[in-house]
Amino acid sequence: MKIEISEIFIDDNKLKKNIEIELKEPKKVVDILEELGVKNLGYADFYLNDKKVKKDTIAKNDDLLTVLPIIGGG
């Protein structure tokens, strides 16, 4: 699985902006990111294969997960 994380969510120097991991089984987006140590997920939008999804969406090894800050306007 490929993961692209906006730098705003990377608190730790060990975590990179673009990473690739192997899942043993499909998992929720939020569980994957918490295991990686991604912070402040309450302020994030999640995209799986370029489609906006909720944090409890199940991801698989062949997916691309993108984590971006919530963008608002008005």
C-alpha positions in Angstrom: 0.0 0.0 0.0 1.2 3.5 -0.9 0.6 6.3 1.5 1.0 10.1 0.9 0.9 12.2 4.0 0.8 16.0 4.1 3.8 17.3 6.0 1.5 19.0 8.5 0.7 15.6 10.0 4.3 14.4 10.3 5.5 15.1 13.8 8.3 12.6 13.8 11.5 12.6 11.7 11.2 8.8 11.2 7.9 9.2 9.3 8.3 10.2 5.6 5.8 12.1 3.4 5.6 9.2 0.9 5.8 5.7 2.2 4.9 2.2 1.2 3.8 -0.6 3.6 2.7 -4.2 3.3 -0.6 -4.9 5.1 -1.1 -8.5 6.5 -4.8 -8.0 6.1 -7.2 -5.1 5.1 -7.5 -2.5 7.8 -9.3 0.7 8.6 -7.6 3.9 7.3 -7.5 5.3 10.9 -5.9 2.2 12.3 -3.1 2.2 9.7 -2.3 5.9 10.3 -2.4 5.6 14.1 0.0 2.6 13.9 2.4 4.7 11.8 2.2 7.5 14.4 0.4 10.1 12.3 -0.9 12.9 14.5 -3.9 15.2 14.5 -6.1 13.0 12.4 -9.2 14.9 13.4 -8.0 17.7 11.1 -7.5 15.4 8.1 -9.3 14.4 4.9 -8.7 10.9 3.6 -8.6 9.8 0.0 -8.4 6.2 -1.1 -7.5 5.9 -4.8 -8.4 9.6 -5.3 -11.9 9.3 -3.8 -12.7 11.0 -0.5 -13.5 8.4 2.2 -14.2 8.3 6.0 -11.5 7.2 8.5 -13.2 3.9 9.1 -13.0 2.8 5.4 -11.1 -0.4 4.8 -7.9 -0.2 2.8 -6.0 -2.9 1.0 -2.5 -3.4 -0.2 -3.2 -2.3 -3.8 -4.7 1.1 -2.6 -3.2 4.6 -2.6 -4.1 6.5 0.6 -3.7 10.2 0.7 -3.9 12.3 3.9 -4.5 16.0 3.4 -5.5 18.8 5.8 -9.2 19.8 5.8 -9.7 22.8 3.6 -12.6 25.1 4.2 -13.6 28.4 2.7 -16.2 30.9 2.9 
